[in-house]
Amino acid sequence: MITGIDHIVIAVNDLDTGISTYTNLGFTVVEGGKHPTGSYNALVAFEDGTYIEILAFYEESPDHPWWDLLHQRGGGLIDFCMVTDDIRGDHKKFYDLGVEMSDIVDLSRKRPDGYLLEWINNKTYDDYQGLIPFIIEDKTPREERVPKETDHSNGVTGIHTMTFATAELDIPQDVMGGMLGEPESVSYDDLKASGLRFTVGGHILEYLAPNDESSPLHAHIEQHKPVPYRVSFTTNGDKSTLSPDDTEGVRITLV
């Protein structure tokens, strides 16, 4: 069963710059280490158990599933992962619901202190990528994968809502509805969009379709395809909206 958001993925061209950017925004950033697939990361962990993965590449890796998302779409908020207590059962459910995705594979990351983290996950493809989560299950303890530093000077305590832009609501209705149950209907006058809201594990997933071409979601879809549109975080500090110019291209609100 899907139990909540595990982490979100922000792809950046330069990891040191990404670390500096998010540190300056008031997040506590911890170096994560290297994957054997050519990528490395830094992490921002929260009290609610979720985290941000800031990801870049330390070597050319054109076969990596996120390589083109960075170098062709421009990076930013490119993907998200949800945690499951039955990865094989949920993988089959996604498959039966028609999701184009990889098999479950073994992956790893070596932390800077030399500890080798291991887990299994899948990757989603094509129209499902960035709209439908990939899922993960740890082989080594999850508390070793997620940094223990969860205090941030901006007061952020966790992920509140992820908002996705999509031209059609059929995929989230069928797939996420099949996994999480019937959604609520939502609409936003400022975005000129309407869609579906799912709640799971204290997190909200909103899938919005533009009502017309004047919606900012329309331009986002035309440029990026249906990847995540924005993320909001719960904070004990000042509420604010951060400019994508200051966040490596990510729309962020602190609520």
Backbone hydrogen bonds, N-H to C=O, Kabsch-Sander energy under -0.5 kcal/mol:
donor,donor_aa,acceptor,acceptor_aa,energy
3,T,83,V,-2.5
4,G,83,V,-0.8
6,D,81,C,-2.8
7,H,81,C,-1.3
8,I,51,Y,-1.8
9,V,79,D,-2.5
10,I,8,I,-0.5
10,I,53,E,-3.2
11,A,9,V,-0.5
11,A,76,G,-2.5
12,V,55,L,-2.9
18,G,14,D,-2.2
19,I,15,L,-2.7
20,S,16,D,-2.2
21,T,17,T,-2.8
22,Y,18,G,-2.3
23,T,19,I,-2.1
24,N,20,S,-2.4
25,L,21,T,-0.9
26,G,23,T,-1.6
27,F,22,Y,-2.3
29,V,27,F,-0.8
30,V,43,L,-2.9
32,G,41,N,-2.5
33,G,41,N,-1.3
34,K,110,K,-1.6
35,H,39,S,-3.1
38,G,35,H,-1.2
40,Y,56,A,-2.3
41,N,33,G,-2.0
42,A,54,I,-2.0
43,L,30,V,-3.5
44,V,52,I,-2.0
45,A,149,E,-0.6
46,F,50,T,-2.4
48,D,157,T,-1.7
49,G,46,F,-1.8
51,Y,6,D,-0.8
52,I,44,V,-2.4
53,E,8,I,-2.9
54,I,42,A,-3.2
54,I,52,I,-0.6
55,L,10,I,-2.9
55,L,53,E,-0.7
56,A,40,Y,-2.3
58,Y,38,G,-1.8
59,E,38,G,-1.2
64,H,61,S,-2.0
67,W,64,H,-1.5
68,D,64,H,-0.6
70,L,66,W,-1.5
71,H,67,W,-2.7
72,Q,68,D,-2.8
73,R,68,D,-1.5
75,G,69,L,-2.5
76,G,11,A,-2.5
78,I,9,V,-2.0
78,I,76,G,-1.0
79,D,9,V,-1.1
81,C,7,H,-3.1
82,M,134,F,-2.3
83,V,4,G,-2.1
84,T,136,I,-1.2
85,D,1,M,-1.7
90,D,86,D,-2.7
91,H,87,I,-2.5
92,K,88,R,-1.9
93,K,89,G,-1.8
94,F,90,D,-2.6
95,Y,91,H,-2.3
96,D,92,K,-2.9
97,L,93,K,-1.5
98,G,95,Y,-1.7
99,V,94,F,-2.3
101,M,99,V,-0.7
102,S,123,K,-2.9
105,V,121,N,-2.8
107,L,119,W,-2.7
109,R,117,L,-1.7
110,K,34,K,-2.6
111,R,109,R,-0.7
111,R,115,Y,-2.7
114,G,111,R,-2.3
117,L,109,R,-3.0
117,L,115,Y,-0.7
119,W,107,L,-2.1
120,I,137,E,-2.5
121,N,105,V,-1.8
122,N,135,I,-1.1
125,Y,100,E,-2.9
128,Y,125,Y,-2.2
129,Q,126,D,-1.2
130,G,132,I,-0.5
131,L,128,Y,-1.5
132,I,128,Y,-2.9
134,F,80,F,-1.7
136,I,82,M,-1.3
137,E,120,I,-2.1
139,K,118,E,-2.4
140,T,118,E,-2.1
144,E,141,P,-1.7
145,R,141,P,-0.8
145,R,142,R,-0.8
146,V,142,R,-1.9
150,T,148,K,-0.9
153,S,26,G,-0.6
154,N,26,G,-1.7
155,G,152,H,-2.0
157,T,234,T,-3.1
158,G,234,T,-1.1
160,H,232,S,-2.8
161,T,232,S,-1.3
162,M,204,I,-2.6
163,T,230,R,-2.7
164,F,206,E,-3.2
165,A,227,V,-1.2
166,T,208,L,-2.4
173,Q,169,L,-2.4
174,D,170,D,-2.9
175,V,171,I,-3.1
176,M,171,I,-0.5
176,M,172,P,-0.7
177,G,172,P,-1.4
178,G,174,D,-1.2
179,M,175,V,-1.5
180,L,176,M,-3.3
181,G,177,G,-1.9
184,E,197,R,-2.5
186,V,195,G,-2.1
188,Y,193,A,-3.0
192,K,188,Y,-0.8
193,A,188,Y,-1.9
194,S,209,A,-1.9
195,G,186,V,-3.0
196,L,207,Y,-2.4
197,R,184,E,-2.2
198,F,205,L,-2.9
200,V,203,H,-2.6
203,H,200,V,-2.1
204,I,160,H,-1.8
205,L,198,F,-2.9
206,E,162,M,-3.1
207,Y,196,L,-2.5
208,L,164,F,-3.1
208,L,206,E,-0.6
209,A,194,S,-2.9
211,N,192,K,-3.5
212,D,192,K,-0.6
215,S,212,D,-1.6
217,L,191,L,-0.6
218,H,215,S,-1.1
219,A,215,S,-0.9
220,H,216,P,-1.7
221,I,217,L,-2.5
222,E,218,H,-2.3
223,Q,219,A,-1.8
224,H,220,H,-3.1
225,K,221,I,-2.1
227,V,225,K,-2.8
229,Y,163,T,-3.1
230,R,163,T,-1.7
231,V,251,R,-2.2
232,S,161,T,-2.9
233,F,253,T,-2.7
234,T,158,G,-2.3
236,N,155,G,-2.4
237,G,154,N,-0.6
240,S,254,L,-1.3
242,L,252,I,-2.9
246,D,243,S,-2.1
247,T,244,P,-1.0
249,G,244,P,-2.5
252,I,242,L,-0.9
252,I,250,V,-0.7
253,T,231,V,-1.6
254,L,240,S,-3.4
255,V,233,F,-3.2
255,V,253,T,-0.6
